[in-house]
Amino acid sequence: MQAERGRVFREAWIAGVNKHYPGEPKPGYVTPWEDTRDWERASATAVYDQVRAFIDLTSGNTAKLTRAQKGRFVALCWIGQIHKHFPDPKPSYVADWDDLPQWQQETDSDIFELIEQQANSNS
């Protein structure tokens, strides 16, 4: 089910923000799935599907990637979604991996690893 995949992504994002964000996160960072905007729901589902396809197409060999490589993949897929939904996004929305704050890098890596765990448990 499409919503379930997006919800998994969003809940992993919220868990990562709560774990890695220094201090009190912005309310928008931890908005529950039910209150998430349509473009974010669609993007969460799309990125989940891209990560899952990558895992499947590598026959699960993504386990050999570093955490940073996994997080970079999530970040790049998300940037693609931002460009899809916003013709002129703020530079911070499309920042390259090295320019992301550490909490966001860790959160993106966590998301990949959760999807990877789900893929491995379903195979």
Secondary structure, DSSP 8 states (H G I E B T S, - for coil): -HHHHHHHHHHHHHHHHHHHSSSS--GGGG--GGGS-HHHHHHHHHHHHHHHHHHHHTTTGGGGS-HHHHHHHHHHHHHHHHHHH-SS--GGGG--GGGS-HHHHHHHHHHHHHHHHHHHH--
